[in-house]
Amino acid sequence: MPCSVTLVNANEMRPAVGPIALDYLAAALETAGCRPDLLDLTWAHDEEAAVRAHFADHQPSLVGLTLRNTDDCYMAGRYSCLPHARDTVALLRRHTGAPIVIGGCGYSVMAASLLEELGADYGIAGDGEQALGQLARAIAGGESPCSVAGLVWREEGRVRCNPPKPADMAAFPLSGRHFVDNARYWREGGQGGFETKRGCDRACIYCADPVAKGRRIRLRNPNNVAEEVANLAAQGVVHLHTCDSEFNVPHDHALAVCAAFLQRRLGHRVQWWAYCAPAGFDEELAESMKRAGCVGIDFGADHGCDEMLASLGREHRVEDLECVARLCRQVGIVFMFDLLLGAPGETRETIRETLELMKRLEPSRVGISAGLRVYPDTPLAAKVIRRPLDRQPGLLGEVERNDGLTKPIFYLSPAVGPEISGYIADLVGGDERFFCPDPTSGLTDYNYRENRRLVEAIKAGHRGAYWDVLRRLQEGLPPA
């Protein structure tokens, strides 16, 4: 029986972010002998009509839905993506009898709980490039799929989970990046994305990336990364952002990617922004990234107090922040420090110390999140989660009927007090370089979900990392 898979994107956030996973999955499915078809509901004015029309023309063996985010990870917003994902599964069921599998980075963080909550037939935790094709072929051939790595399914009234098998990224087929309409996402979302590696071996107490992507870093061939970016540039997608946890981990691979970009002369064709760790960022890398076309870096600074950085499980210290600030100014790369305030041990004094450091180091922008999203299977969850949730000090958000932590739940150190957003706004003192977590402060809202100012700026021609678009707007600069 022919094997075909309809891949569905239903991400409703705006500005719209291109689903690069579907490009990668489509290439892998074709290599595995399955035909991929796309149903991108992001652009649908009438989702029901779009789904009905698609399945009138397609009878797939399997329908795959990607879940990029479970929520906006932002305590001031507390927006959950799950109700819409649940509705999408129900909508798909009304128009196809094909089994529905759900995957993606957001899904993989809490795969067993979300299979039940969203009502899909199957889930795939972790890498989907090999697993999805194996699942589709098994279903098309009438065989049991229960040996597929990373598969989540129901059996005898229980949810069962196979351990994920981290894939060899260097062996993945090269994606031409033509499956998704990346040019439209660039026009209406302001940027494209690319991945140079997958997985994270860091020990940050709050981060779900090691849960979702694996705790071992798996590297892509730098020449394949450069070829992929060249393919995007040929489509007109010339403003890009890395989708790695941290581009400069490991350091030598980042240098190799930059060298591949330089060999293809991509530094003259594209502008790109990156997430980087403050530790392991040196002058050689800063200069290489600049020559390769990098124009902006978002550093996961997290804090400006060495004791709190240790508490957060970070490898860098204040002296590393001082170093990267100097290097970025030296080579001419705009840069942002992202802060996570409110972790265990946080006090108002450590917050004051951090914000004073930020003013002294003068990054191009500072993003502030107050309160840490608590994800299952992270050190933070092990430290602060006890039952019942509604009796635990420091837990805010969905503290009732949320044992799987699927709904937005946050930790905020009781020592900082409930009016933390106002306290931060007072310390910032109207400095426009700070993106604050308090929408009532009059400063720029740091939450990118449904950020109308960003959407309008992109319509007007602005492109690039969203924090840098906001910076250019604030400073009255022309589009990048």
C-alpha positions as CSV (number, residue, x, y, z in Angstrom):
1,M,0.0,0.0,0.0
2,P,1.4,3.5,-0.9
3,C,2.7,5.4,2.1
4,S,1.7,9.1,2.4
5,V,1.8,11.5,5.3
6,T,-0.1,14.8,5.7
7,L,2.1,17.1,7.8
8,V,0.0,19.8,9.7
9,N,1.1,23.1,11.1
10,A,-1.4,24.9,13.2
11,N,0.7,27.4,15.1
12,E,-1.5,30.4,15.7
13,M,1.1,32.8,17.2
14,R,1.9,36.0,15.5
15,P,4.3,37.0,14.1
16,A,4.2,33.6,12.4
17,V,7.4,31.5,12.8
18,G,8.2,29.0,10.0
19,P,7.9,25.3,10.9
20,I,11.4,24.3,9.9
21,A,10.8,20.8,11.4
22,L,8.3,20.1,8.6
23,D,11.0,20.9,6.0
24,Y,13.3,18.4,7.7
25,L,10.6,15.8,8.1
26,A,9.5,16.0,4.5
27,A,13.0,15.4,3.3
28,A,13.4,12.4,5.6
29,L,10.0,11.0,4.5
30,E,10.9,11.2,0.8
31,T,14.1,9.4,1.5
32,A,12.1,6.7,3.4
33,G,9.8,6.2,0.4
34,C,6.8,8.1,1.8
35,R,5.1,11.0,0.1
36,P,4.7,14.1,2.3
37,D,1.9,16.6,1.8
38,L,1.5,19.9,3.7
39,L,-1.6,21.3,5.4
40,D,-0.5,24.7,6.8
41,L,-3.3,26.1,8.8
42,T,-1.3,29.1,10.0
43,W,-2.5,31.0,6.9
44,A,-6.1,29.6,6.8
45,H,-8.9,32.1,7.3
46,D,-11.3,29.2,7.8
47,E,-9.5,26.2,9.3
48,E,-12.5,23.9,8.9
49,A,-12.8,24.7,5.2
50,A,-9.0,24.3,4.7
51,V,-9.1,20.9,6.4
52,R,-12.1,19.7,4.5
53,A,-10.6,20.7,1.1
54,H,-7.3,19.0,1.9
55,F,-8.8,15.7,2.8
56,A,-11.2,15.8,-0.1
57,D,-8.1,15.4,-2.3
58,H,-5.7,13.4,0.0
59,Q,-6.2,10.1,1.7
60,P,-3.0,9.8,3.8
61,S,-1.7,6.8,5.7
62,L,-1.0,9.0,8.6
63,V,-1.5,12.7,9.7
64,G,1.3,14.3,11.7
65,L,0.7,17.5,13.7
66,T,3.6,19.5,15.0
67,L,3.4,21.3,18.4
68,R,6.2,23.8,18.6
69,N,5.2,25.3,22.0
70,T,3.0,24.2,24.9
71,D,2.7,27.9,26.0
72,D,4.4,31.2,25.8
73,C,6.7,30.5,28.7
74,Y,5.9,34.0,30.1
75,M,4.5,34.4,33.5
76,A,2.9,37.8,32.7
77,G,1.0,36.2,29.8
78,R,0.4,32.6,30.9
79,Y,-1.0,31.7,27.5
80,S,-1.4,28.0,26.7
81,C,-1.3,26.6,23.2
82,L,-2.9,23.3,24.2
83,P,-6.6,24.3,23.8
84,H,-6.0,25.2,20.2
85,A,-4.0,22.0,19.6
86,R,-6.8,19.9,21.1
87,D,-9.3,21.6,18.9
88,T,-7.1,21.0,15.9
89,V,-6.9,17.2,16.6
90,A,-10.7,17.2,16.9
91,L,-11.0,19.1,13.6
92,L,-8.7,16.7,11.8
93,R,-10.7,13.7,13.1
94,R,-13.9,15.1,11.6
95,H,-12.4,15.0,8.1
96,T,-10.1,12.0,8.1
97,G,-10.0,8.5,9.5
98,A,-6.2,8.3,9.3
99,P,-4.4,7.9,12.6
100,I,-3.1,11.2,14.0
101,V,0.4,11.4,15.5
102,I,1.7,14.5,17.3
103,G,5.3,15.5,17.7
104,G,7.6,18.5,17.9
105,C,9.7,20.3,20.4
106,G,6.8,21.4,22.6
107,Y,5.2,17.9,22.6
108,S,8.4,16.1,23.4
109,V,8.8,18.0,26.7
110,M,5.8,16.1,28.2
111,A,5.0,13.5,25.6
112,A,3.0,11.0,27.7
113,S,0.8,13.6,29.4
114,L,0.1,15.4,26.2
115,L,-1.0,12.3,24.3
116,E,-3.9,12.0,26.7
117,E,-4.6,15.7,26.9
118,L,-4.7,16.3,23.1
119,G,-6.4,13.1,22.1
120,A,-4.0,11.9,19.3
121,D,-3.5,8.3,18.4
122,Y,0.2,8.4,18.7
123,G,3.0,10.6,19.7
124,I,6.7,10.8,18.8
125,A,9.0,12.1,21.5
126,G,12.4,13.4,20.3
127,D,13.7,13.3,16.8
128,G,11.0,12.5,14.2
129,E,13.0,12.2,11.0
130,Q,13.5,8.4,11.2
131,A,10.6,7.6,13.6
132,L,7.8,9.2,11.5
133,G,8.7,7.3,8.4
134,Q,8.9,4.0,10.3
135,L,5.5,4.7,11.9
136,A,3.9,5.6,8.5
137,R,5.3,2.5,6.8
138,A,4.1,0.2,9.6
139,I,0.6,1.7,9.4
140,A,0.4,1.6,5.6
141,G,1.6,-2.0,5.7
142,G,-0.8,-3.1,8.4
143,E,2.0,-3.9,10.8
144,S,2.5,-3.1,14.5
145,P,4.4,0.2,15.0
146,C,5.2,-0.5,18.7
147,S,9.0,-0.9,18.2
148,V,9.4,2.6,16.7
149,A,11.9,4.6,18.8
150,G,10.3,7.5,20.7
151,L,6.7,6.2,20.0
152,V,4.0,7.1,22.5
153,W,0.8,5.0,22.3
154,R,-2.0,3.5,24.3
155,E,-2.1,-0.2,25.1
156,E,-4.4,-2.0,27.4
157,G,-5.6,1.3,28.9
158,R,-2.2,2.6,29.6
159,V,0.0,5.1,27.8
160,R,3.3,3.5,26.8
161,C,6.5,5.3,25.8
162,N,9.5,3.9,23.9
163,P,12.8,5.7,24.7
164,P,13.7,8.2,21.9
165,K,16.7,7.3,19.8
166,P,18.8,10.4,19.1
167,A,19.4,10.5,15.3
168,D,22.8,11.1,13.6
169,M,22.3,14.6,12.4
170,A,25.3,14.3,10.0
171,A,23.4,11.5,8.2
172,F,20.2,13.4,7.6
173,P,19.3,14.1,4.0
174,L,20.0,17.6,2.9
175,S,16.8,19.6,2.9
176,G,16.3,22.0,0.0
177,R,13.8,23.8,2.3
178,H,11.1,24.0,-0.4
179,F,8.3,22.0,1.3
180,V,7.2,24.9,3.5
181,D,6.5,28.3,2.0
182,N,9.5,29.9,3.7
183,A,9.3,33.0,1.5
184,R,5.9,33.8,2.9
185,Y,7.0,33.2,6.5
186,W,9.9,35.6,5.8
187,R,7.5,38.2,4.4
188,E,4.9,37.9,7.1
189,G,7.0,36.6,10.0
190,G,10.1,38.6,9.4
191,Q,12.7,35.8,9.5
192,G,13.7,32.3,8.5
193,G,15.3,29.6,10.6
194,F,18.1,27.1,10.4
195,E,19.6,24.5,12.7
196,T,23.3,23.6,13.0
197,K,23.0,21.0,15.8
198,R,20.5,19.4,18.1
199,G,20.5,18.5,21.8
200,C,22.0,20.2,24.8
201,D,24.4,18.9,27.4
202,R,24.2,22.0,29.7
203,A,22.9,21.7,33.3
204,C,20.6,24.8,33.5
205,I,18.0,23.8,36.1
206,Y,15.0,25.2,34.3
207,C,15.6,24.3,30.7
208,A,13.5,21.7,28.8
209,D,15.7,21.5,25.7
210,P,17.7,18.5,27.1
211,V,14.3,16.8,27.7
212,A,12.9,17.5,24.3
213,K,16.0,17.3,22.1
214,G,18.3,15.0,24.1
215,R,21.2,15.5,26.4
216,R,23.9,14.8,23.8
217,I,24.8,17.4,21.3
218,R,24.6,16.0,17.7
219,L,26.3,18.1,15.0
220,R,25.2,18.8,11.5
221,N,27.7,18.9,8.7
222,P,28.7,22.6,8.4
223,N,28.7,22.4,4.6
224,N,25.2,21.1,4.6
225,V,24.1,23.9,6.9
226,A,25.7,26.4,4.4
227,E,24.0,24.7,1.5
228,E,20.6,24.9,3.2
229,V,21.1,28.6,4.0
230,A,22.1,29.2,0.4
231,N,18.8,27.5,-0.7
232,L,16.8,29.8,1.6
233,A,18.6,32.8,0.2
234,A,17.8,31.7,-3.3
235,Q,14.1,31.9,-2.2
236,G,14.6,35.4,-1.0
237,V,14.8,34.4,2.7
238,V,17.8,36.5,3.6
239,H,17.1,37.3,7.3
240,L,17.6,34.2,9.4
241,H,17.8,33.1,13.0
242,T,19.6,30.0,14.5
243,C,17.3,27.4,16.0
244,D,20.1,25.8,18.1
245,S,20.0,25.9,21.9
246,E,23.3,27.8,21.8
247,F,25.1,28.4,18.5
248,N,28.6,28.5,20.1
249,V,28.3,25.1,21.9
250,P,30.6,23.5,20.9
251,H,32.9,26.4,20.0
252,D,34.8,24.6,17.2
253,H,31.7,23.6,15.4
254,A,30.4,27.2,15.4
255,L,33.7,28.2,13.8
256,A,33.4,25.5,11.2
257,V,29.8,26.7,10.3
258,C,31.1,30.3,9.9
259,A,33.9,29.0,7.7
260,A,31.4,27.2,5.5
261,F,29.3,30.4,5.3
262,L,32.4,32.3,4.2
263,Q,33.3,29.7,1.6
264,R,29.9,30.1,0.1
265,R,30.1,34.0,0.4
266,L,26.9,33.9,2.5
267,G,28.1,36.8,4.6
268,H,27.4,39.1,1.6
269,R,23.9,37.5,0.9
270,V,22.2,37.0,4.3
271,Q,21.9,38.6,7.7
272,W,21.5,36.3,10.7
273,W,21.0,36.4,14.4
274,A,22.0,33.7,17.0
275,Y,21.4,32.4,20.5
276,C,24.7,32.1,22.3
277,A,26.1,31.1,25.7
278,P,28.2,33.7,27.4
279,A,30.8,31.1,28.3
280,G,33.0,30.0,25.4
281,F,32.5,33.1,23.3
282,D,35.9,34.6,22.3
283,E,37.4,37.1,19.9
284,E,38.0,34.6,17.2
285,L,34.4,33.5,17.2
286,A,33.0,37.0,17.4
287,E,35.0,38.1,14.4
288,S,34.2,34.9,12.4
289,M,30.4,35.3,13.1
290,K,30.6,38.9,12.0
291,R,32.4,38.0,8.7
292,A,29.9,35.2,8.1
293,G,26.9,37.6,8.2
294,C,25.9,37.5,11.9
295,V,24.5,40.9,12.9
296,G,23.0,40.2,16.3
297,I,23.3,37.8,19.3
298,D,20.9,37.0,22.1
299,F,23.0,35.8,25.0
300,G,21.3,33.6,27.7
301,A,22.8,35.7,30.5
302,D,20.1,34.7,33.0
303,H,21.5,36.8,35.8
304,G,24.2,39.2,36.9
305,C,25.0,37.7,40.3
306,D,27.5,34.8,40.5
307,E,25.7,33.1,43.3
308,M,22.4,33.1,41.4
309,L,24.2,31.9,38.2
310,A,25.5,28.9,40.2
311,S,22.0,28.3,41.6
312,L,20.6,28.3,38.0
313,G,23.2,25.7,36.9
314,R,24.9,28.1,34.5
315,E,28.6,27.7,33.5
316,H,29.3,31.4,33.0
317,R,29.9,34.2,35.6
318,V,29.7,37.9,35.6
319,E,33.2,38.2,34.1
320,D,32.0,36.3,31.1
321,L,29.2,38.8,30.6
322,E,31.7,41.6,30.8
323,C,33.9,39.9,28.2
324,V,31.1,39.3,25.6
325,A,29.9,42.9,26.0
326,R,33.4,44.1,25.2
327,L,33.8,41.7,22.2
328,C,30.5,42.5,20.6
329,R,31.1,46.2,20.7
330,Q,34.6,45.6,19.4
331,V,33.4,43.8,16.3
332,G,30.2,45.7,15.8
333,I,27.5,43.1,16.6
334,V,24.4,44.3,18.4
335,F,23.6,42.1,21.4
336,M,21.0,41.3,24.0
337,F,21.2,39.8,27.4
338,D,18.2,37.7,28.4
339,L,17.5,37.5,32.2
340,L,15.5,35.0,34.2
341,L,14.7,36.5,37.6
342,G,12.9,34.8,40.5
343,A,14.7,31.5,40.7
344,P,15.3,29.7,44.1
345,G,17.5,32.0,46.2
346,E,16.5,35.2,44.5
347,T,16.0,38.3,46.6
348,R,15.3,41.9,45.8
349,E,18.9,42.7,46.4
350,T,20.1,40.1,43.8
351,I,17.7,41.6,41.3
352,R,19.0,45.1,42.0
353,E,22.6,43.9,41.6
354,T,21.7,42.3,38.3
355,L,20.0,45.3,36.8
356,E,22.8,47.6,38.0
357,L,25.2,45.3,36.1
358,M,23.1,45.5,33.0
359,K,23.2,49.3,33.0
360,R,26.9,49.2,33.5
361,L,27.6,46.7,30.7
362,E,25.2,48.6,28.3
363,P,24.0,45.7,26.0
364,S,21.9,46.8,23.1
365,R,18.8,45.4,24.8
366,V,18.0,43.5,28.0
367,G,15.1,41.0,28.1
368,I,13.6,40.4,31.5
369,S,11.4,37.4,32.4
370,A,10.2,37.3,36.0
371,G,9.3,33.8,37.1
372,L,10.6,30.5,35.7
373,R,8.3,28.1,33.8
374,V,8.5,24.8,35.6
375,Y,8.8,21.9,33.1
376,P,8.7,18.2,34.1
377,D,11.9,16.2,34.3
378,T,14.0,19.3,35.0
379,P,16.1,19.9,38.1
380,L,13.9,22.9,38.9
381,A,10.8,20.7,38.9
382,A,12.6,18.2,41.2
383,K,13.6,21.1,43.5
384,V,10.3,23.0,43.8
385,I,7.5,20.6,43.0
386,R,5.7,18.9,45.8
387,R,2.1,17.7,46.1
388,P,-0.4,19.3,46.3
389,L,0.8,22.1,44.0
390,D,-1.5,24.8,45.5
391,R,0.2,24.5,48.9
392,Q,3.8,25.0,47.6
393,P,5.3,28.4,48.2
394,G,6.6,30.1,45.1
395,L,4.3,28.3,42.6
396,L,2.1,30.5,40.5
397,G,-0.3,29.8,37.6
398,E,-2.2,26.6,37.1
399,V,-1.7,25.0,40.5
400,E,-4.9,22.9,40.4
401,R,-5.4,19.7,38.4
402,N,-2.0,20.1,36.7
403,D,0.1,17.1,38.0
404,G,1.7,16.7,34.5
405,L,2.7,20.4,34.5
406,T,1.2,20.7,31.0
407,K,-0.5,24.0,31.8
408,P,1.6,27.1,32.5
409,I,3.0,27.0,36.0
410,F,5.8,29.2,37.3
411,Y,8.2,29.5,40.2
412,L,8.9,32.9,41.7
413,S,11.0,33.1,44.8
414,P,8.8,34.1,47.8
415,A,11.6,36.4,48.9
416,V,11.0,38.9,46.1
417,G,7.4,39.5,46.9
418,P,4.2,39.5,44.7
419,E,4.8,43.0,43.2
420,I,8.0,42.0,41.5
421,S,7.1,43.5,38.1
422,G,6.5,46.9,39.6
423,Y,9.8,46.7,41.5
424,I,11.7,45.8,38.3
425,A,10.0,48.7,36.5
426,D,11.1,51.1,39.2
427,L,14.7,49.9,39.0
428,V,14.7,50.1,35.2
429,G,13.5,53.7,35.5
430,G,12.1,54.0,32.0
431,D,15.3,52.9,30.3
432,E,14.1,51.8,26.8
433,R,16.8,49.2,26.5
434,F,14.9,47.0,28.9
435,F,12.0,44.8,27.8
436,C,10.1,44.5,31.1
437,P,7.6,41.8,32.2
438,D,5.0,44.3,33.3
439,P,2.6,45.4,30.5
440,T,1.4,48.3,32.7
441,S,4.8,49.8,33.0
442,G,4.6,51.7,29.7
443,L,7.8,49.9,28.5
444,T,7.9,47.5,25.6
445,D,6.2,44.2,26.3
446,Y,8.7,41.4,25.9
447,N,6.1,38.8,25.0
448,Y,6.3,38.1,21.2
449,R,2.9,36.3,21.1
450,E,0.3,38.5,19.3
451,N,2.7,41.5,19.5
452,R,0.9,43.8,17.1
453,R,3.7,46.3,17.0
454,L,6.0,43.6,15.7
455,V,3.4,42.5,13.1
456,E,3.0,46.0,11.8
457,A,6.7,46.6,11.7
458,I,7.2,43.4,9.6
459,K,4.5,44.6,7.3
460,A,6.4,47.9,6.9
461,G,9.6,46.0,5.9
462,H,11.4,45.2,9.1
463,R,13.2,41.9,9.3
464,G,15.3,39.9,11.7
465,A,15.3,38.9,15.4
466,Y,12.2,40.3,17.1
467,W,14.2,42.0,19.8
468,D,16.3,43.7,17.2
469,V,13.2,44.8,15.3
470,L,11.9,46.4,18.4
471,R,15.3,48.0,19.0
472,R,15.3,49.6,15.6
473,L,11.8,50.8,16.1
474,Q,12.6,52.4,19.4
475,E,15.8,54.1,17.9
476,G,14.0,55.2,14.8
477,L,16.3,53.2,12.5
478,P,15.3,51.9,9.1
479,P,14.6,48.2,8.5
480,A,17.5,45.8,8.6
